[in-house]
Amino acid sequence: MRTLWLLTGLAVVQSCSPTKVSSEPQPSHYRLFILTQLQGELEPCGCSLEPLGGLARLATYLGQHKDPAQTPVLIAHGDLVSPGKVSAGSVPQIKKAGEFLQRQLLGLGLVISGFGEDDEALERDAKALRTVTETPWLERGALRTAQGIQFVRGRITQNLDPKRPVVMLFDGDLEEAKARAAALQAAGVDLVILSKPHEEPAINKLAEGLYALVGGERGQKLLDVTLTWRGGALIRLEGAGERQAALDAMQARIEGLVKQRDRAKVRQKPPALLAARTAQVERAKAQRKRLLETPLPKPPEQGSSLSGQRVPLDSSIAQNETMNQAIQSHHRAISTLNKQLESTRQCPQTDAPDQAQYVGSVACQGCHQEAYALWKKTPHAKAWATLEHKGRTYDYTCVGCHSAGFEQPGGFCRVSEAGARVNVGCESCHGPGSLHIAQAGKGPIKRKVSAEDCTQCHHPPHTNTFVYEDRLQRVLGPGHQAAP
């Protein structure tokens, strides 16, 4: 059996014609590593909490789970490059980041990749997805054999080899897969990898011998599946379901403990309490890690079987330093690129003659001195400094949540024009203030700020513990609607 060693080079992918079946030797033991809906995430944002994710932790995990008796197969499905909403001015950065991401995944052993709806829009509108020719994209209606596995997507019109496993990259969620289970089973599909992740169990039985695999989102969790293939219908190993349920329950408890700890941080509780909360988290992680490392039952001597779990790439997994350095170098390259293109950056033309302008928090100080003094003590007032510290003030994926008015009507779209609008200031919550100021405080302004306004930035994966009522108390005080 030829083994693909992760972290050492490009995976070899063999394309198949519609009617020709490969005759290469068939491996019988696989380790499937599945990423879902990565959306261009290279590393966790600076304000991200557990699970963290990122390519550097992924590289460490893959390197630690090499087994000469298993063929490792790294698979990605769903939106790979596109972060979702893409402005014209951000396309050069997204294109360069997409190229970097694809090359790193190829180096980690990527053998097959789907794409999502946002990826398709990115390619259609900006030609910014298929930038690395070696990336093994799987088109709809295509069949591609990689490492002895037959990968299909969409309608199956090709002849499939019953002696090889058939894995479908499915464009949809679990309910859609359940609705098509009978047709997929009749077509000879063994495993379905969903493009849309959610909080379902990692492995779901759709029909006899047919299972759906549910990954994690934005690289925070990795689906790790062991597949033993000898032909015939797949079975899930006895005990694997119970193991997964126990792991999921432990992970839910860990996430609950993390929320308790981080809410205590937000409320500025005593250090001793924070230390106790952190110790609880670490004990729970260690318990889950021990169970995770306990071997599952061995596969039976006959037939085909699978087992697996969704693994959080959290702080218990060290970052691969080589990958981490490559990511930081990439960030510096992005800043250099955007600086060079700044003067020609395409900006949306959305300002009407009567459009209020973003003017910066200093302009609010004259009438709201107490509120301004309170704001200066909050992390919001130092948001821009965190980008300066990392050399990422020209990273357009970060600027919007570290300033006021970026790419908004009445705001700015070039970093060189940010001026007093850096930091998360008064206008980040209340909207552009020029008309309000011009009319001596009687002009239009947004007075009530909802949780939805805050979650434009305070949302997963950047934070999984945002509680509006708790955070609101951090920004209220004298002169700023403090309770009497």
Secondary structure, DSSP 8 states (H G I E B T S, - for coil): -----TTSS----EE--SS----S----EEEEEEEE--TT--S--TT--SS---HHHHHHHHHHT--TTSEEEEEEES-SS--SS--GGGHHHHHHHHHHHHHHHHHHTEEEE---HHHHHHHHHH--S---TTS-B--TT-EEEETTEEEE-SS--S---TTS-EEEEESS-HHHHHHTHHHHHHHT--EEEESS--SS-SEEEEETTEEEE---STTSEEEEEEEE--SS-EEE-TTHHHHHHHHHHHHHHHHHHHHHHHHHHHTT--HHHHHHHHHHHHHHHHHHHHHHHS------SSSEEEEEEEEE--TTS---HHHHHHHHHHHHHHHHHHHHHGGG--------TT------GGGGTTT-HHHHHHHHTSGGGGHHHHHHHHT-TT-HHHHTTSBSSBTSTTSBSSGGG-GGGBSS-HHHHH---HHHHHTTT-S-------HHHHTTTS-TTT-S---HHHHHHHH-BTTBB---
